[in-house]
Amino acid sequence: MLAPHRIAFLLGLSLSVVACDKTPQFTQAEPGEALSAGSATVRKADQNAFSLPSANLSPSRRLDFSVGNSFFRNPWISAPATTTARDGLGPLFNTNACQNCHIKDGRGHPPGPGAQNAVSMLVRLSIPAGSEHAQIIKRLGVLAEPNYGSQLQDMANPGTAPEGKVRVSYSLQRVSFADGLEVELRKPILEISQLGYGALHPDTLFSARIAPPMIGLGLLEAISEADILANADPEDRNGDGISGRVNQVWDRAEQRTALGRFGWKAGQPTLNQQNAEAFANDMGLTSNLISQDNCTAAQRDCRTAPHGGEPEVSDNILANVLFYTRNLGVPARRGADTAQVLAGKNLFYQAGCQRCHTAQFTTAGDAAEPELANQTIRPYSDLLLHDMGAGLADNRPEFLASGQEWRTPPLWGIGLTETVNGHTQFLHDGRARNLLEAILWHGGEAHAAKQHVLTFNADQRHALLAFLNSL
């Protein structure tokens, strides 16, 4: 904790610099700032902080939330089984329960050195597509790897071969601050072994993804398309170096192209489709939205395995899970009005981080659930795609997103990651071991912001991290 006189000096210094470049000056918390999700904000900051229903749900609606929670939390089993409501797992899968990836409804992590399965990290696959694949790309976003599909599944039911095993090692590099502090960064190196269905295509593109937190998803869905588009600047007409743009993806239910807002590359248009895709790809469970198991022509054992009915996830179960995932509450800010957090907030704005991590929206009045409507929320994301540079690139396009583009991840709740999940591993593949490392991986459109942060001294770094940990 900084001494009071050092906090006062830091706050004054940050404000004087802010005044020079006309960015906002914050000397106190903004009205309602601690309520990240408006009246839906929950006031827990313990291990269960991400698993609570939105604060504005009525008692009867909380019962609906609990029903959805049971299908999100409890494991599914392979067919045939007497538990017909939860059978149909696989034949190929990554996990047998949503909660195994979104641990306590929070953030996943890459596998450790001795892990048998990746579990809360998955690997997406595809191959480069030519112009002749335009219709496939329009509907699926990628051209799947011929033998393994669009996601590597490292677990399988008896009688079916797992697709392979995922291991992660790291190469190391160092970045230096202006005051001489060196920070070691680690870059993941994927190793896919024990392939079950022959060789991978020689041009296969890989993308490791950890499971993101589940909080506030219904509120993100309730942001109007017009409000998201208002922040897009694909041609960088204002010359600030930030050219956020929307992803245009396929909406299965509507059978049309729609704005993408969920997933690391904004590859899903709605929360219901995001859930159905997770059931299908992560657990091998069909629904009326995705009616076929993810079995390729090379996987005969997968295609002939028993199934749990058609569909395996009923419309009722899918609706219950949708209600649950729409209404997971966002925790309130902590210490938003303290001097150190305010100093960090000013530094956040001074570096220009808010140009992508948009602080505030008001949700639409016609939101899918009344509790989500007309809420002033503070997700710190614009939900747009941004080029993050070669360092973070997976080189794997998804719909309109290039191999260097990622959706701005929401920052709300990020300071409770260690409390909820017991780790501080961030970014799409969990490479960053703390928030400072996550900042230092920023490149591309965020390069200038990172360079600005590299000029910060120890007190300023502590203040910036205090602000982020207050979210």
Residue pairs with C-beta under 8 A, 6 or more apart in sequence:
1 340
2 10
2 340
2 459
2 462
2 463
4 339
6 459
7 339
7 340
7 343
7 463
8 339
9 459
10 340
10 343
10 459
10 460
10 463
11 27
11 339
11 342
11 343
11 346
14 343
14 346
14 347
14 350
14 460
14 463
15 25
15 27
15 346
17 350
18 24
18 25
18 346
18 349
18 350
19 25
21 350
23 346
23 349
23 350
23 352
24 346
24 349
25 346
26 342
26 345
26 346
26 349
27 342
28 337
28 342
29 336
29 337
29 342
32 38
32 376
33 333
33 336
33 378
34 41
34 332
34 333
34 334
34 336
34 337
35 41
35 332
35 333
35 376
35 378
36 216
36 330
36 331
36 332
36 333
36 377
36 378
36 379
36 412
36 413
36 471
37 54
37 216
37 219
37 329
37 330
37 375
37 377
37 378
37 412
38 219
38 363
38 375
38 376
38 377
39 55
39 56
39 371
39 375
40 54
40 55
40 56
40 219
40 327
40 329
40 330
40 371
40 372
40 375
41 55
41 329
41 330
41 331
41 332
42 49
42 52
42 53
42 54
42 55
42 329
42 330
42 331
42 332
43 55
43 331
43 332
44 52
44 331
45 331
45 332
45 334
45 416
45 419
46 419
47 104
47 419
47 420
48 104
48 420
49 331
49 413
49 416
49 419
49 420
50 104
50 105
50 106
50 213
50 214
50 215
50 328
50 331
50 413
50 416
50 420
51 69
51 104
51 105
51 328
52 328
52 329
53 61
53 62
53 65
53 327
53 328
53 329
54 218
54 327
54 328
54 329
54 371
54 372
55 329
56 371
57 65
57 327
57 371
61 327
61 371
64 320
64 323
65 323
65 324
65 327
67 320
67 323
67 324
68 320
68 321
68 322
68 323
68 324
68 325
69 324
71 86
71 317
71 320
71 321
71 324
72 97
72 98
72 99
72 321
72 324
72 325
73 97
73 98
73 99
74 86
74 97
75 86
75 89
75 96
75 97
76 86
76 87
76 88
76 89
76 96
76 97
76 283
76 285
77 83
77 86
77 87
77 89
77 96
78 87
78 88
78 89
78 90
78 91
78 157
78 158
78 306
78 308
79 87
79 88
79 89
79 306
79 307
79 308
79 309
79 312
80 87
80 306
80 308
81 87
81 308
84 308
84 309
85 314
85 317
87 308
87 309
87 312
88 284
88 285
88 286
88 307
88 308
88 309
88 312
88 313
89 96
89 157
89 283
89 284
89 285
89 308
90 155
90 156
90 157
90 160
90 283
90 284
90 305
91 156
91 157
91 159
91 160
91 284
91 293
91 295
91 301
91 302
91 305
92 153
92 155
92 156
92 160
92 162
92 163
92 284
92 293
92 294
92 295
92 299
92 302
93 153
93 155
93 156
93 282
93 283
93 284
94 101
94 117
94 118
94 119
94 122
94 151
94 153
94 154
94 155
94 281
94 282
94 283
95 101
95 119
95 120
95 155
95 282
95 283
96 155
96 283
97 283
98 278
98 282
98 283
98 321
99 105
100 119
100 120
101 108
101 119
101 120
101 122
101 211
101 282
102 108
102 120
102 211
102 212
102 213
102 214
103 120
103 211
103 420
103 421
104 420
104 421
105 213
105 214
105 215
105 328
105 420
106 213
106 214
106 417
106 420
106 421
107 210
107 211
107 212
107 213
107 417
107 420
107 421
107 423
107 425
107 426
108 119
108 120
108 121
108 210
108 211
108 212
108 430
109 120
109 121
109 210
109 421
109 423
109 425
109 430
110 118
110 121
110 168
110 188
110 208
110 210
110 425
110 429
110 430
110 431
111 117
111 118
111 119
111 121
111 166
111 167
111 168
117 154
117 155
117 165
117 166
118 154
118 166
120 210
120 211
121 166
121 168
121 208
121 209
121 210
121 211
121 429
121 430
122 151
122 152
122 208
122 209
122 211
122 281
122 282
123 151
123 152
123 166
123 190
123 192
123 206
123 207
123 208
123 209
124 142
124 150
124 151
124 152
124 206
124 207
124 208
124 209
124 396
125 144
125 145
125 148
125 149
125 150
125 151
125 152
125 200
125 204
125 205
125 206
126 142
126 143
126 144
126 145
126 150
126 204
126 205
126 396
126 397
127 143
127 144
127 145
127 146
127 201
127 203
127 204
127 205
128 143
128 203
128 205
129 136
129 137
129 142
129 143
129 397
133 143
136 143
137 143
137 399
138 250
138 257
139 250
140 150
140 250
141 249
141 250
141 267
141 398
141 399
142 150
142 396
142 397
142 398
144 150
144 296
145 200
145 201
145 204
146 201
146 296
146 297
146 298
147 197
147 198
147 199
147 200
147 201
147 296
147 298
147 299
148 163
148 164
148 197
148 200
148 296
149 294
149 295
149 296
150 281
150 294
151 281
151 282
151 294
152 163
152 164
152 166
152 192
153 162
153 163
153 281
153 284
153 294
154 162
154 163
154 164
154 165
154 166
155 162
156 162
156 163
156 196
156 302
157 305
159 301
159 305
160 299
160 301
160 302
160 305
161 196
161 197
161 301
162 194
162 196
163 195
163 196
163 197
164 192
164 193
164 194
164 195
164 196
165 192
165 193
165 194
166 190
166 191
166 192
166 208
167 190
167 191
167 193
168 188
168 189
168 190
168 191
168 208
169 188
169 189
169 191
170 186
170 187
170 188
170 189
170 431
171 186
171 187
171 189
172 184
172 185
172 186
172 187
173 184
173 185
173 187
174 182
174 183
174 184
174 185
175 182
175 183
175 185
175 440
175 454
176 182
176 183
176 454
177 183
177 454
177 455
177 456
177 457
177 461
178 454
178 455
178 456
178 457
179 457
179 458
181 458
181 461
183 436
183 437
183 440
185 431
185 432
185 437
185 440
185 441
186 431
186 433
186 437
187 391
187 431
188 208
188 429
188 430
188 431
190 206
190 208
192 200
192 206
197 296
197 298
197 299
198 298
205 394
205 395
205 396
205 403
206 394
206 396
207 394
207 396
207 428
208 394
208 428
208 429
208 430
209 264
209 428
209 429
210 425
210 428
210 429
210 430
212 264
212 409
213 413
213 417
214 325
214 328
215 328
215 329
215 330
215 331
215 412
215 413
216 328
216 329
216 330
216 377
216 379
216 410
216 412
216 413
217 262
217 271
217 325
217 326
217 328
218 271
218 325
218 326
218 327
218 328
218 367
218 368
218 369
218 372
219 330
219 363
219 372
219 375
219 377
219 379
220 261
220 262
220 379
220 381
220 383
220 410
221 261
221 262
221 270
221 271
221 326
221 367
221 368
221 372
222 363
222 364
222 367
222 368
222 372
222 373
222 375
223 261
223 361
223 363
223 364
223 377
223 383
224 363
224 364
225 259
227 361
227 362
228 246
228 259
228 261
228 382
228 383
228 384
229 246
229 259
231 244
231 358
231 382
231 384
232 244
232 245
232 246
232 384
233 240
233 242
233 243
233 244
233 245
234 243
234 244
234 245
235 243
236 242
236 243
240 352
240 355
241 445
241 448
242 352
242 355
242 356
242 386
242 445
243 386
243 387
243 445
244 356
244 382
244 384
244 385
244 386
244 408
244 445
245 384
245 385
245 400
246 259
246 260
246 266
246 384
246 385
246 400
247 259
247 260
247 265
247 266
247 267
247 385
247 398
247 399
247 400
247 401
247 407
248 257
248 258
248 259
248 260
248 399
248 400
249 257
249 258
249 259
249 260
249 266
249 267
249 268
249 269
249 399
250 256
250 257
250 258
250 269
250 399
251 257
251 258
251 269
251 270
251 273
252 273
252 276
252 289
252 290
253 270
253 272
253 273
253 289
258 269
258 270
259 269
260 266
260 267
260 268
260 269
260 399
260 407
261 268
261 269
261 383
261 407
262 268
262 269
262 270
262 271
262 274
263 274
263 407
264 406
264 407
264 409
264 428
265 385
265 398
265 399
265 401
265 405
265 406
265 407
266 383
266 384
266 385
266 401
266 407
267 398
267 399
267 401
268 274
268 277
271 322
271 325
271 326
272 289
272 318
272 322
273 289
275 318
275 321
275 322
275 325
276 287
276 289
276 290
276 313
276 318
277 290
279 285
279 286
279 287
279 290
279 313
279 318
280 286
280 287
280 290
280 293
280 294
281 294
284 293
284 294
285 308
285 312
285 313
286 292
286 293
286 307
286 310
286 311
286 312
286 313
287 311
287 312
287 313
287 314
287 315
287 318
288 311
288 315
288 318
289 318
291 310
291 311
293 302
293 303
293 307
295 302
295 303
296 302
323 369
326 368
326 369
326 372
327 369
327 371
327 372
330 377
330 412
330 413
331 412
331 413
331 416
333 378
333 470
333 471
334 415
334 470
335 341
335 466
335 470
336 470
338 466
338 470
340 462
340 463
340 466
341 463
341 466
341 467
341 470
342 467
343 460
343 463
343 466
343 467
344 462
344 463
344 464
344 465
344 466
344 467
344 468
344 470
345 467
347 456
347 460
347 463
347 464
347 467
348 354
348 464
348 467
348 468
350 452
351 449
351 452
351 453
352 448
352 449
352 452
353 446
353 449
354 380
355 449
356 381
356 382
356 384
356 386
356 408
356 445
356 446
357 380
357 381
357 382
357 408
357 411
358 379
358 380
358 381
358 382
358 408
359 378
359 380
360 376
360 377
360 378
361 376
361 377
361 379
362 374
362 375
362 376
362 377
363 372
363 373
363 374
363 375
363 377
364 373
364 374
365 373
365 374
366 373
367 373
367 374
378 412
379 410
379 411
379 412
380 410
380 411
380 412
380 471
381 407
381 408
381 409
381 410
381 411
382 408
383 407
383 408
384 407
384 408
385 400
385 401
385 405
385 406
385 407
386 405
386 406
386 407
386 408
386 444
386 445
386 446
387 402
387 404
387 405
387 444
387 445
388 404
388 405
388 406
388 441
388 442
388 443
388 444
388 445
388 446
389 404
389 442
389 443
389 444
389 445
389 446
389 447
390 404
390 443
390 444
391 441
391 443
392 404
392 406
392 427
392 428
392 441
392 442
392 443
392 444
393 403
393 404
394 403
394 428
395 403
395 404
396 403
397 403
401 407
404 444
406 428
411 468
411 471
412 471
413 471
414 426
414 435
414 468
414 469
414 471
415 468
415 469
415 470
415 471
417 423
417 424
417 426
418 424
424 433
424 434
424 435
425 431
425 432
425 433
426 432
426 434
426 435
426 437
426 438
427 438
427 441
431 437
431 441
432 438
432 441
435 465
435 468
435 469
436 461
436 465
439 450
439 453
440 450
440 453
440 454
442 449
442 450
443 450
453 461
453 464
456 464
